[in-house]
Amino acid sequence: MHCPFCRYPDSRVTDSRTSDDGSSIRRRRQCPECNMRFSTTETASLLVVKRSGVTEPFRRDKIVNGVRKACQGRPVSDADLALLAQEVEESIRSSGVAQIDAFDVGLATLEPLRKLDEVAFMRFASVYQGWETLEDFEAAIGVLKQNRGHQDDQEDQAS
Protein backbone atom coordinates (compact mmCIF):
# COMPACT_ATOMS: atom_id res chain seq x y z
CA MET A 1 0.00 0.00 0.00
CA HIS A 2 1.58 3.27 -1.15
CA CYS A 3 1.47 6.23 1.21
CA PRO A 4 -0.90 8.85 -0.27
CA PHE A 5 1.30 11.65 1.11
CA CYS A 6 4.88 10.73 0.19
CA ARG A 7 4.25 7.72 -2.12
CA TYR A 8 6.49 5.48 -0.01
CA PRO A 9 5.74 1.92 -1.24
CA ASP A 10 4.92 0.43 2.17
CA SER A 11 2.84 1.18 5.25
CA ARG A 12 2.17 -0.36 8.64
CA VAL A 13 -1.33 -1.38 9.78
CA THR A 14 -2.11 0.12 13.21
CA ASP A 15 -5.78 -0.93 13.52
CA SER A 16 -8.29 -3.12 11.63
CA ARG A 17 -12.07 -3.21 12.00
CA THR A 18 -14.79 -4.94 10.03
CA SER A 19 -17.72 -2.91 8.74
CA ASP A 20 -21.16 -3.33 10.31
CA ASP A 21 -22.36 -5.70 7.59
CA GLY A 22 -19.05 -7.58 7.51
CA SER A 23 -18.47 -6.93 3.82
CA SER A 24 -15.35 -4.80 4.20
CA ILE A 25 -12.42 -4.09 6.49
CA ARG A 26 -11.33 -0.60 7.50
CA ARG A 27 -7.62 -0.36 8.26
CA ARG A 28 -5.71 2.52 9.88
CA ARG A 29 -2.22 2.71 8.46
CA GLN A 30 0.93 4.67 9.18
CA CYS A 31 3.72 5.40 6.76
CA PRO A 32 7.17 4.46 8.19
CA GLU A 33 8.81 7.14 6.00
CA CYS A 34 6.77 10.31 6.74
CA ASN A 35 4.78 9.00 9.78
CA MET A 36 1.50 10.26 8.35
CA ARG A 37 -1.64 8.21 9.09
CA PHE A 38 -4.39 7.27 6.65
CA SER A 39 -7.30 4.86 6.33
CA THR A 40 -8.06 2.23 3.71
CA THR A 41 -11.14 0.14 3.07
CA GLU A 42 -10.68 -3.36 1.73
CA THR A 43 -13.33 -5.52 0.13
CA ALA A 44 -13.09 -8.90 -1.52
CA SER A 45 -13.99 -8.52 -5.16
CA LEU A 46 -16.68 -10.74 -6.61
CA LEU A 47 -17.18 -10.68 -10.36
CA VAL A 48 -20.24 -11.80 -12.28
CA VAL A 49 -19.68 -13.31 -15.73
CA LYS A 50 -22.58 -12.44 -18.01
CA ARG A 51 -23.78 -14.61 -20.92
CA SER A 52 -21.87 -12.40 -23.36
CA GLY A 53 -18.63 -13.17 -21.49
CA VAL A 54 -18.37 -9.66 -20.06
CA THR A 55 -17.52 -9.49 -16.37
CA GLU A 56 -18.82 -6.87 -13.96
CA PRO A 57 -18.64 -6.42 -10.19
CA PHE A 58 -21.38 -8.11 -8.15
CA ARG A 59 -24.04 -5.61 -7.04
CA ARG A 60 -26.78 -6.32 -4.53
CA ASP A 61 -29.02 -3.68 -6.06
CA LYS A 62 -29.26 -5.74 -9.26
CA ILE A 63 -30.68 -8.63 -7.26
CA VAL A 64 -33.11 -6.32 -5.47
CA ASN A 65 -34.29 -4.81 -8.77
CA GLY A 66 -34.74 -8.21 -10.41
CA VAL A 67 -36.65 -9.67 -7.50
CA ARG A 68 -38.70 -6.51 -6.92
CA LYS A 69 -40.59 -7.12 -10.18
CA ALA A 70 -41.56 -10.61 -9.02
CA CYS A 71 -42.68 -9.18 -5.66
CA GLN A 72 -44.99 -6.52 -7.12
CA GLY A 73 -48.29 -6.54 -5.25
CA ARG A 74 -46.94 -8.95 -2.62
CA PRO A 75 -46.44 -8.19 1.09
CA VAL A 76 -42.66 -7.80 0.73
CA SER A 77 -40.86 -4.70 2.02
CA ASP A 78 -37.68 -3.04 0.77
CA ALA A 79 -35.99 -4.25 3.96
CA ASP A 80 -37.01 -7.82 3.07
CA LEU A 81 -35.47 -7.40 -0.38
CA ALA A 82 -32.26 -5.96 1.08
CA LEU A 83 -31.96 -8.95 3.43
CA LEU A 84 -32.60 -11.33 0.55
CA ALA A 85 -29.83 -9.71 -1.53
CA GLN A 86 -27.48 -9.89 1.46
CA GLU A 87 -28.29 -13.58 1.94
CA VAL A 88 -27.62 -14.27 -1.76
CA GLU A 89 -24.29 -12.43 -1.62
CA GLU A 90 -23.23 -14.26 1.55
CA SER A 91 -24.16 -17.57 -0.05
CA ILE A 92 -22.09 -16.81 -3.14
CA ARG A 93 -19.11 -15.49 -1.16
CA SER A 94 -19.17 -18.55 1.12
CA SER A 95 -18.58 -20.73 -1.95
CA GLY A 96 -15.12 -19.16 -2.15
CA VAL A 97 -15.23 -18.29 -5.84
CA ALA A 98 -13.98 -14.96 -7.20
CA GLN A 99 -16.10 -15.18 -10.37
CA ILE A 100 -19.59 -16.56 -10.79
CA ASP A 101 -21.86 -16.93 -13.79
CA ALA A 102 -24.90 -14.66 -13.85
CA PHE A 103 -27.06 -17.78 -14.20
CA ASP A 104 -25.67 -19.12 -10.90
CA VAL A 105 -26.50 -15.83 -9.18
CA GLY A 106 -30.11 -16.37 -10.25
CA LEU A 107 -30.02 -19.93 -8.94
CA ALA A 108 -28.67 -18.67 -5.60
CA THR A 109 -31.61 -16.24 -5.47
CA LEU A 110 -34.31 -18.90 -5.84
CA GLU A 111 -34.19 -20.52 -2.38
CA PRO A 112 -34.11 -17.31 -0.31
CA LEU A 113 -36.97 -15.97 -2.46
CA ARG A 114 -38.99 -19.16 -1.96
CA LYS A 115 -38.61 -18.71 1.80
CA LEU A 116 -39.64 -15.05 1.55
CA ASP A 117 -42.72 -15.40 -0.67
CA GLU A 118 -43.83 -18.44 -2.66
CA VAL A 119 -45.86 -16.46 -5.20
CA ALA A 120 -42.91 -14.15 -5.93
CA PHE A 121 -40.74 -17.26 -6.18
CA MET A 122 -43.06 -18.75 -8.80
CA ARG A 123 -43.05 -15.51 -10.80
CA PHE A 124 -39.26 -15.19 -10.68
CA ALA A 125 -38.58 -18.87 -11.37
CA SER A 126 -41.02 -18.97 -14.29
CA VAL A 127 -39.14 -16.22 -16.10
CA TYR A 128 -35.66 -17.18 -14.91
CA GLN A 129 -35.99 -20.86 -15.72
CA GLY A 130 -37.99 -20.26 -18.90
CA TRP A 131 -41.11 -22.21 -18.04
CA GLU A 132 -43.26 -22.61 -21.14
CA THR A 133 -46.09 -24.96 -20.24
CA LEU A 134 -48.63 -25.45 -17.51
CA GLU A 135 -46.84 -28.68 -16.66
CA ASP A 136 -43.74 -26.65 -15.73
CA PHE A 137 -45.84 -24.64 -13.27
CA GLU A 138 -47.60 -27.75 -11.95
CA ALA A 139 -44.30 -29.49 -11.32
CA ALA A 140 -42.95 -26.50 -9.40
CA ILE A 141 -46.14 -26.22 -7.36
CA GLY A 142 -45.91 -29.93 -6.58
CA VAL A 143 -42.35 -29.49 -5.28
CA LEU A 144 -43.44 -26.49 -3.17
CA LYS A 145 -46.32 -28.48 -1.67
CA GLN A 146 -44.06 -31.45 -1.00
CA ASN A 147 -41.48 -29.22 0.73
CA ARG A 148 -44.22 -27.56 2.76
CA GLY A 149 -45.47 -31.00 3.83
CA HIS A 150 -41.98 -31.99 5.00
CA GLN A 151 -41.67 -28.76 6.97
CA ASP A 152 -45.06 -29.33 8.63
CA ASP A 153 -44.01 -32.89 9.57
CA GLN A 154 -40.75 -31.62 11.08
CA GLU A 155 -42.58 -28.93 13.08
CA ASP A 156 -45.07 -31.53 14.39
CA GLN A 157 -42.19 -33.76 15.50
CA ALA A 158 -40.47 -30.84 17.24
CA SER A 159 -43.60 -29.98 19.25
ABEGO torsion letter per residue (X at the ends): XBBAAAGBABBBBABBBBBAAGABBBBBBBBAAAGBBBBBBBBBBBBBBBAAGBBBBBBAAAAAAAAAAAABGBBBBAAAAAAAAAAAAAAAAAAGBABBBAAAAAAAAAAAAAAABAAAAAAAAAAAAGBABAAAAAAAAAAAAAAAAAAAAAAAAAX
